Amino acid sequence: MRTVLCFLLLAAFAGVAIADVNVTGKWTGNFKIAGDGDGQDSTAVFLLKQNGSEVTGSVGPNEGDQHQITKGKIEGDKISLECADGGVVIKLDLVLAEDRITGDVNAAGEGRTLKGKIDVKREK
């Protein structure tokens, strides 16, 4: 009986810990292209939905130009997303810290590569 009670308490605490991290919502900020000499900036908009450790939704420069997330997961404060823009695969390796997501973007395909940095904040 004691083992069952301990298990139930641990399961309840694990559920609370998972519920504390939820990236569902609209995130806006900027995307900075790395290595192109002029450090070109662009806007960034994430429209995310989290279900457990799975993250779905879309990302893009604005709400009208979005790319569907084909693979998305969150583990602790680490978020990995993948989407495509035509023949270009875009991978985002991100970190969640309170109401801010930051990290690296790598895109490759159609004979070109692109690297950059993302910094978005949750819209209230």
N, C-alpha and C positions, 0 to 999 in steps of 0.2 A: 504494500500500500504506500509506504514511504517513497519507494522508487517511482511509482506512478505519479505521485504528487510532485516530486522534484522534476520529473519530465514535463508535466503540465506547466509548472512555473517557468521552466527554461523556454518552453515553446511560446508562452505568452510574452516573455521578455524579448525573444527573437522577433516576434511579430511587431512589437512596439519599435524595436530598432529599425526594422525594415520600413515601417510606416514613416519614420522621421525623415527619410531621404526620398523625396519625390520631385522629379524634374518636370512633371506635367505643367504645361503653360507656354506662354510666349516669352521669348528671350530676345533682346535686341542689343546691338553693340557694333563692334567693328571687326574687320578682317584686314590684316596687313600682309601684303605679299612680300616674301623675303627674297633677297638676292637679285632683285631686278634693278638695282642701282638707285632708284628714286623712292623705294619703300612705299609704293602706291597703297593707299587706304581705300577700303570699300565698306559699305554697311553690311551687317549680317543680321538675319532674322531666323530664329529657330522656333518652330511650332512643334512642341514635343508632347508625347503621351507616354506615361510609364505604367506598366502592368507587371508588378513584381520586379524582376531584373531585366525585363525586356523594355526597350525604348523604341517607339515608332514615331512617325510624324514626318516632318520635312524640314529642310534647311535651304537657305538661299540669301541673295542680297536684299530682298524685300518680300513683302507678302504676296506680290503678284508673280514673282519669279522664284518658285520653290522646286526642290528636287526631293522626291520621296526617299526616305531612309529604307534601304534594303536589308541592312543588318544593324541592330542597335542593342547595346547592353550596358548595364551599370553594375559595378561591383564595388561596394564601399563608396569612395569618392571618385573612382575612375569610371569614365564614360567612353565607350568606343562606338563610333557611328560610321556607316559606310553608305554612300549613295552614288549615283551615276548621272553624268551630264553627257548624253549621247554616248560616245565611245570612251569617255574619260571617267575613270573610277576615282572617287574622292573618299579619302579615309581621314577621319578626325579622331585624334587621341586627346581626350579632354580630362580636366579635373574640376570637380565641383567643390566650391568653398562658399558656404552660406548661400547667398543669392547671386553668385557669379560663377560662370563657367569659362575656363580659359584652357588654351592648349594649342596643339599643332595640327595643321592641315597639310596633307600630302595628296596631290592629284597626279595621275599618270594615265596616258593614253593618247592615241592619235599622233604619236611621235613627239610628244612634249611632256614636260613635268613642271610642277608648280609646288612651291612650299610656302607656308604662311603661318600666321598666328591669329587665333580667334580670342576675343574677349567680349562676352555678352553678359548682361544682367537680366534678372527676372523682372518682367513688367508686372506692376501691381494692379 
